[in-house]
Amino acid sequence: MALPINIKELLNGQVIEWERLEFKRDWNPVPILRTLCAFANDINNWGGGYIIIGVEEHEGRPVLPPEGVAPERMDSIQKELTNLCQRLQPNYLPIAQPYVFQDKHILVIWAPAGDMRPYTAPDGLNKGAQRFSYIRSAASTIKAKGENLRRLQELTARIPFDDRVQQQATLKDLSLGLIRDFLNEVDSELFDQSATMPFADLCRQMAIAKGPDEQLRPVNAGLMFFSEQPERFFPRAWIEVVIREDEAGKRFSEKYFKGPLHIQLRNALSYIRNNIIEERVQKVSGRAEADRYFNYPYDAVEEALANAVYHKSYELGKPIEVQIWPDKIEVLSFPGPVPPVNARILAENRRIVARDYRNRRVGDFLKELHLTEGRGTGIPTMRRVMERNGSPLPQLETDEQCTYFLTTLPVHPIFEGDQVSDQVSDQVSDQVDPLVFKVIGICKTPSSRAEILDQLGFKNHFDNYKKYILPALDHDWIEMTVPDKPRSRNQKYRVTELGWAMLKK
């Protein structure tokens, strides 16, 4: 049964950090047992790791093409792996899957973080061998000693919130369609198998459900990504985008982005890119090339919002808030950063090296979808793209108790003084069919699709809907009266606050 990850990207370290990958040219029980113990202990809440057998390692990187494992040995290795894991205490069993990669047989062992830390393993296979707890340090497996052992003992049976079982949910709250969309997008071989395998087996294979057969329940991360309405289980787990049209904040419009985490993140980013981000070209005397600037570089906005989704606490009933002012964008999430990062480190603009993550499973799903990297690169990326654009550096803020995290992206200087509504209207006025603006006027009175197209003088065909109504929806000038059921026969369209602003202009 395949794993829920793209094997090519896994071997190249594109979605999983190198520290979470261990390459073995051949089956070597003792080192593999120690590494399994280390991944199960997951001292930094990385989410466990992967052991790839049949691939030689050089300075922490795979040597490709792989050496491979003889096909006739695969069954015996997997049986030996099962027996080997019985030496771990408490009980722990990883997920193993053979693959053919570049015409060679390899075995991938997925070792998710365990639920009963700390785990111990013997330092040898002889009877009476001494037991130790092992952990990962950079790309090595070491014995937990001193401060590391104390940290590990503090994690006893402490499971990050996103990896805990949600007792109020059942497997019926998970959507097979969303799961298969995810597997298809990450190009996992599990996608084809998921169409016919029992749903419970699929959830176990993806580690989004735990428990015995009679009490199998989804874990929180599974509901966050594969439930149609995760806010049923995590109050206010959505993104709020508020556009402030004046510095006093008295004139504003707001939009809520709900649904699975990756979908709401993408929808919020798409909305900001289409409605807020603006490019300006400046001619330079004596030079053929013009200078191009953005009011806010998209990559910086993407990193700021993705970091908020990754690192916020879903135990708290507080949404991610994006405040768009005439002179800045603020991204606010709760609580603040995980120690040792604090207000002083953020204020000093120092390089952040913390590797302890609040949401190990959320991070893995986002990385597999290429929505974040999770290698401590988010803040450096924001700084780099803001500097490259000629913008002031981003400002990072929290309080002494680390109760919130605020990222502020200042507007580029040549855009200072522009109003957000001016940005929107200037950006789209030359690109949108004039009849789209007539649609906004029609929707001052809630109207159905047929009524709108009839007033425009067109037949109720999808092509006409796509050309005249859909652009108004995409720019948030109109909205559905029944948003949860887009195809409802009672569906009508009405003007939004942003639409009223456009009508005034």
Salt bridges, closest charged atoms under 4 A:
GLU9 OE2 - HIS370 NE2 2.97
GLU17 OE1 - ARG20 NH1 3.37
GLU17 OE2 - ARG355 NH2 3.94
GLU17 OE2 - LYS367 NZ 3.00
GLU19 OE2 - ARG355 NH1 3.37
GLU22 OE2 - LYS24 NZ 3.31
GLU22 OE1 - ARG136 NH1 2.84
ASP26 OD1 - ARG73 NH1 2.93
ASP42 OD2 - ARG360 NH1 3.06
GLU59 OE2 - HIS58 NE2 3.94
GLU67 OE1 - ARG25 NH2 3.65
ASP115 OD1 - LYS210 NZ 2.80
GLU147 OE2 - ARG150 NH2 2.27
GLU154 OE2 - ARG150 NH1 2.20
ASP163 OD1 - LYS210 NZ 3.56
ASP163 OD2 - ARG360 NH2 2.86
ASP163 OD1 - ARG361 NH1 3.23
ASP173 OD1 - ARG232 NH2 3.15
GLU185 OE2 - ARG266 NH2 2.34
ASP213 OD1 - ARG204 NH2 2.72
GLU240 OE2 - ARG236 NH2 3.59
GLU245 OE1 - ARG251 NH2 3.06
GLU278 OE2 - ARG280 NH2 3.64
GLU279 OE2 - ARG292 NH1 3.35
ASP291 OD1 - ARG287 NH2 2.37
GLU315 OE1 - ARG164 NH1 3.58
ASP327 OD1 - LYS328 NZ 3.55
GLU348 OE2 - ARG344 NH1 3.80
GLU348 OE1 - ARG350 NH1 3.18
ASP364 OD1 - ARG20 NH1 2.72
ASP364 OD1 - LYS367 NZ 3.53
ASP418 OD2 - ARG280 NH2 2.91
ASP422 OD1 - LYS505 NZ 2.60
ASP476 OD1 - LYS255 NZ 3.16
GLU479 OE2 - ARG494 NE 3.03
